[in-house]
Structures are given as C-alpha cells and as structure tokens.
Amino acid sequence: MSVVRLDRGRITLAVKKVVIAESRLTISPDQVADDEPLNGALLSINSLGFVGMLIQLEDQLDVTLNDDLFVGRSFTTVADLVDVIQNHSEIGG
C-alpha cells in the first residue's frame, strides 16, 4: 500500500456527514463549518463516538488510518480530523 492524498473535498464531506450522524442532528453538511468544534455548541462527539467515526470513515473512504496517528493528538475541529485523514491515509485499507 502507498500513502496517497485523497481529495480534501471528498474527505471533508464524509467527515461532516459522520459527525452530524454521531451528534444525532438533522442538518446538512454545509451547515457545519470546517472549524466547527467536535464537542461544542453544535456537535457532540465523545471519545467512544470518535472511535466509531474513525471506523466509519475508513470504510466510507476505503482507507486505513493507523492507530498511532491518534496517540497524543488533540482533535478539536472538523478540519483537524480532515487534515490527518488527507495527509496520513493509506488507500485501499
């Protein structure tokens, strides 16, 4: 497998859809800003939900996200998660 950059727009849309579902909201992805906090006034993602989201994103984007990417990192916004997926995912996970 090789490290390949996925299209940022595709990743962003997938992340927004997953965080909306995890937060149990009925809004469209364009209503979620890239700098929206994952745990704030709009979105509500806890640590267990975050792990579930990663699994969903791996499946939806057909990538592998190595566990060590998430150790010691803080993900506070939608864009933080998009950045890691774009820069460190392996296609065909």
C-alpha beads as a LAMMPS data file, in Angstrom:
LAMMPS data file: protein, C-alpha beads

93 atoms
92 bonds

1 atom types
1 bond types

-500.0 500.0 xlo xhi
-500.0 500.0 ylo yhi
-500.0 500.0 zlo zhi

Masses

1 110.0

Atoms # bond

1 1 1 0.000 0.000 0.000
2 1 1 1.136 3.519 -0.667
3 1 1 0.341 6.764 1.058
4 1 1 -1.816 8.779 -1.321
5 1 1 -3.636 12.034 -0.751
6 1 1 -7.377 11.811 -1.110
7 1 1 -9.403 14.749 -2.385
8 1 1 -9.913 17.172 0.506
9 1 1 -13.493 17.965 -0.548
10 1 1 -14.450 14.283 -0.500
11 1 1 -12.873 13.802 2.928
12 1 1 -14.498 16.933 4.346
13 1 1 -17.957 15.893 3.148
14 1 1 -17.529 12.388 4.594
15 1 1 -16.303 13.742 7.947
16 1 1 -19.165 16.227 8.174
17 1 1 -21.772 13.558 7.394
18 1 1 -20.330 11.234 10.034
19 1 1 -20.086 13.905 12.761
20 1 1 -23.651 15.010 12.008
21 1 1 -24.905 11.433 12.362
22 1 1 -22.861 10.843 15.532
23 1 1 -24.270 14.051 17.034
24 1 1 -27.780 12.913 16.062
25 1 1 -28.502 16.096 14.130
26 1 1 -30.738 16.617 11.111
27 1 1 -28.753 19.302 9.324
28 1 1 -26.883 19.352 6.033
29 1 1 -23.090 19.169 5.802
30 1 1 -22.899 22.740 4.500
31 1 1 -24.246 23.900 7.871
32 1 1 -21.117 22.580 9.605
33 1 1 -18.089 24.863 9.337
34 1 1 -14.647 23.358 8.844
35 1 1 -13.557 24.997 12.102
36 1 1 -16.601 23.673 13.995
37 1 1 -15.565 22.149 17.337
38 1 1 -16.170 18.401 17.525
39 1 1 -17.516 18.878 21.022
40 1 1 -19.177 22.261 21.281
41 1 1 -22.469 24.063 20.840
42 1 1 -23.409 22.231 17.620
43 1 1 -21.577 18.904 17.572
44 1 1 -21.256 16.488 20.469
45 1 1 -18.589 13.827 19.912
46 1 1 -17.268 11.852 22.878
47 1 1 -14.226 9.566 22.819
48 1 1 -16.236 6.408 22.115
49 1 1 -18.112 8.168 19.330
50 1 1 -14.807 9.369 17.897
51 1 1 -13.520 5.803 17.602
52 1 1 -16.731 4.720 15.902
53 1 1 -16.442 7.628 13.494
54 1 1 -12.915 6.611 12.529
55 1 1 -14.111 3.108 11.663
56 1 1 -16.958 4.517 9.565
57 1 1 -14.613 6.912 7.767
58 1 1 -12.145 4.118 6.988
59 1 1 -14.988 2.118 5.428
60 1 1 -16.557 5.020 3.531
61 1 1 -13.274 6.352 2.147
62 1 1 -11.646 2.914 1.691
63 1 1 -8.570 3.925 3.668
64 1 1 -6.575 2.679 6.631
65 1 1 -5.831 5.077 9.474
66 1 1 -3.064 3.723 11.666
67 1 1 -3.788 3.878 15.392
68 1 1 -0.529 5.681 16.165
69 1 1 -1.790 8.726 14.233
70 1 1 -4.193 9.428 17.058
71 1 1 -1.960 8.877 20.081
72 1 1 -1.125 12.121 21.831
73 1 1 -3.014 14.262 19.329
74 1 1 -5.875 16.558 20.047
75 1 1 -8.676 16.815 17.538
76 1 1 -10.778 19.830 18.322
77 1 1 -12.349 20.677 14.966
78 1 1 -13.689 19.042 11.833
79 1 1 -10.655 20.380 9.929
80 1 1 -8.234 18.709 12.377
81 1 1 -9.688 15.317 11.514
82 1 1 -9.796 16.086 7.779
83 1 1 -6.105 17.081 7.852
84 1 1 -4.997 13.788 9.390
85 1 1 -7.084 11.698 7.012
86 1 1 -5.825 13.623 3.992
87 1 1 -2.167 13.512 4.971
88 1 1 -1.827 10.064 6.537
89 1 1 -4.312 7.648 5.000
90 1 1 -3.433 4.561 3.007
91 1 1 -5.698 3.923 0.037
92 1 1 -7.334 0.529 -0.161
93 1 1 -7.134 -0.035 3.569

Bonds

1 1 1 2
2 1 2 3
3 1 3 4
4 1 4 5
5 1 5 6
6 1 6 7
7 1 7 8
8 1 8 9
9 1 9 10
10 1 10 11
11 1 11 12
12 1 12 13
13 1 13 14
14 1 14 15
15 1 15 16
16 1 16 17
17 1 17 18
18 1 18 19
19 1 19 20
20 1 20 21
21 1 21 22
22 1 22 23
23 1 23 24
24 1 24 25
25 1 25 26
26 1 26 27
27 1 27 28
28 1 28 29
29 1 29 30
30 1 30 31
31 1 31 32
32 1 32 33
33 1 33 34
34 1 34 35
35 1 35 36
36 1 36 37
37 1 37 38
38 1 38 39
39 1 39 40
40 1 40 41
41 1 41 42
42 1 42 43
43 1 43 44
44 1 44 45
45 1 45 46
46 1 46 47
47 1 47 48
48 1 48 49
49 1 49 50
50 1 50 51
51 1 51 52
52 1 52 53
53 1 53 54
54 1 54 55
55 1 55 56
56 1 56 57
57 1 57 58
58 1 58 59
59 1 59 60
60 1 60 61
61 1 61 62
62 1 62 63
63 1 63 64
64 1 64 65
65 1 65 66
66 1 66 67
67 1 67 68
68 1 68 69
69 1 69 70
70 1 70 71
71 1 71 72
72 1 72 73
73 1 73 74
74 1 74 75
75 1 75 76
76 1 76 77
77 1 77 78
78 1 78 79
79 1 79 80
80 1 80 81
81 1 81 82
82 1 82 83
83 1 83 84
84 1 84 85
85 1 85 86
86 1 86 87
87 1 87 88
88 1 88 89
89 1 89 90
90 1 90 91
91 1 91 92
92 1 92 93
